[in-house]
Structures are given as C-alpha cells and as structure tokens.
Amino acid sequence: MPDVTIVGGGPAGAFTARLLASSGRDVTLLEEHHNAGEPVHCAGVISPSLLETYGVRPKLLGTVTSADVVLPDGSAIHTSKRMPYALIIDRMDFDQKLVDRAVTAGTTVKYGVHYKAHDISDKGVTVDTNVGQFRSDILVGADGQNSVIAASLGNNQVKYYLRGIQVDLKYRSEEEEKMILRLGNDIAPGFFSWQLPLGDTTRFGLAVAAQYGTPKQYLDRLLDNLGLAGKERLKTYTGKIPMGGRRTTYSDRLLLIGDAAGQIKPVSGGGLYPISLAAPALKEAVDRAFSTRTFNGTVLSTYERSWRRAMGKSLSRGNWLREYYDRLDDDALNEFGHLFSRPDIVEVLNDIDIDDPGTVIKPILRKKGVKSAVLKAYLRARK
C-alpha cells in the first residue's frame, strides 16, 4: 500500500509529491485531466527567486522590470528596478515540468482519474475514483479552489471568492518589460486588473468580488476603453481565487495544501509562494507521522502550526493591506496614489518583494505624512 495519495496534479500536488518521494515515500498522484497544467488559471507571474525554489525551467514568456499602478483618475505611480521584478512563465509548461520532476523522484502519476469520495479508518485511507479505489496511509488534498476534500472536513469554506478572467491579445505592448496594474471600482471592484507583456501578444486580466457581477463585463469595458476591443483574442482563461483561508488544513490521515487549503497571498491572490512554504512543512509532518506510525490529527496538526508560522508575518501584513484596500473608494485611492508618487516613497516601492509585498508597510509608514493620511482614510471609510 502506498504511503501517500495526493489528489490534484497542479503545483501544490506535484511539488509536494516530489518532496515526499525524494525522502523515500511511496507516493501516488491523481490528476483528473489528461495532462498536467490543464486548464490554465494563473497569470504566470513569478519572482526569479521563487522559480529557483521550485527548481524547474519553464518556457519564459516575458520579463517585468518596471510597473505602473494606474489610479481611477488616470494618473499613475511609476516604479522600476534594475533586476527583474518578475518573470512571466508558461504555466502549463511549468506545471508539466513539476510533474516530471515528481516522477523522476519516484512518484506514480495517474491521469484522467476523477476523485469521488474518500473513507478514513484506523487502517488507512481509501479514495474512490472513476477508475477504482486507491489506498494509502495518508491523503493529501491538493484539489484546487473548489476542493471537495476540504469541504469534507465540515464548516471549512473560504471566506469569499474572487472571480477572474484574462485574455491573450494579438497586440504588442509599447514598453516590452512593463507591467500595468489598474485600480478602481469601474475597472475591477474588490481587486485590480493586470496587463502583462508577452512579446507579440499581451495578457490582460482582472478579478472582481462576486457581488459585483461577472468579470467578463469589466474586461470587455476595459479593453474597449483602451481601444483594444477589436484586437484578436488568442486565448481566454477563467478561474476563481479562494480568499480568507480555511478553518483547518488537517484531520486524521488528511492534509490540505495550496488553493485547497486556502493558502493564498491576500494582496495579489497568488498561490505559488505559499505552496513553497507549506510543502516542506507538510513533508515534515508526514515524516513525523511515519516515524511514530501515528496518523491522527494530533500528530498531523504540526503541519498547520508549521506553515502558519512560516508565512504568518506575510499573511498578517497581507490581510491588513487587503482589508484596508477593500475599504477605500476611488477618491481615497486617488489620494493615496498621489501621496505614493512622492520620490521618497517610490524609492521604497522600487524594492518591493512581489512574494511578500507587505514588507513595504513599515518603511512607507515612516515617511512624513503617511500615518496621518492612512488614519484619516481609515476613519472616513468606517463612516
């Protein structure tokens, strides 16, 4: 009987499988699609250092060395960096290479396998699928934003979902290494839009909170306002982002990781960085369980304590920024944007870490006039 069954062959499942298999675990990875990386949901933005952590070299679509944050009134905050802020990668190729690395480490991968249910007993875990049953000592749920495995734990829903859409247009950006983010209730209420340079094509996307309607209507309007409505749409991607975390990420013989665990960066909605921290914590908890041959929630709870400790500061800073941002109307966003355009603040923003953008909070708050402006906007938003 395998040691671990992982449901979901995305980055969370594949990276976890590789770490476990590399340490000698017998791992079976179940993926419902017939290829890794399908369908694509992510914008493909990753920091160079995080890509090194994952240890694969996917196809590179673009490089970002500067960014504009466009405010509701049309003005912008301009930032730039000598080294790349981020790389834009082919996410399907990235996912496939992660699975390949997991296979090389010893993981058995089964494609076209649809999870139906699971049963946990003192003897192990049985996973029911469309092709039969799989048994193991531990089950890892890496089954994405709509995780059925997470829901099986009861009262374990995320706080809310953002709904996203993005398209690749046959259009070449004027500045080939510039990312453009646009803010405002007419653009993407509850989040923001992104414009990413991909050479001869450009990726435009956005996400909105569910109460504001479908993201497509906002994207269509944005492209129309930019004079790009007539450009050929080469690819369209849609998806949901689970925000606010889940009540728990473990139980007897069961662990959750990635979107299934609600491990999402609050500011950007990205999941690759949290996975890179959670997967090693999961491996440690699994190793501890096998060393004692004890697979109950008491032993596996060390996973949740460990991953929360690893990304605790990042999550708390990000949650603060997310909650604060959600309170601001367009007038307040314009006011902050003009303040943050000051050279001394832009200098801080130039060094922002896209994996943990909350690290700029303290340096910016130390700048003259910022604390009072933040407090004034906060109190106004509470009225």
Secondary structure by P-SEA (a helix, b strand, c coil): cccbbbccccaaaaaaaaaaaaaccbbbbbbccccccccccccccccaaaaaaaccccccccccccccccccccbbbbbbbccccbbbcaaaaaaaaaaaaaaaabbbbbcccccccccccccbbbbbcccccccccbbbcccccccccccccccccccccccccccccccccccccbbbbbbccccccccbbbbbbcccbbbbccccccccccaaaaaaaaaaaaccccccccbbbbbccccccccccccccbbbcccccccccccccccaaaaaaaaaaaaaaaaaaaacccccccccaaaaaaaaaaaaaaaaaaaaaaaaaaaccaaaaaaaaaaaccaaaaaaaaaccccccccaaaaaaaccaaaaaaaaaaaaaac
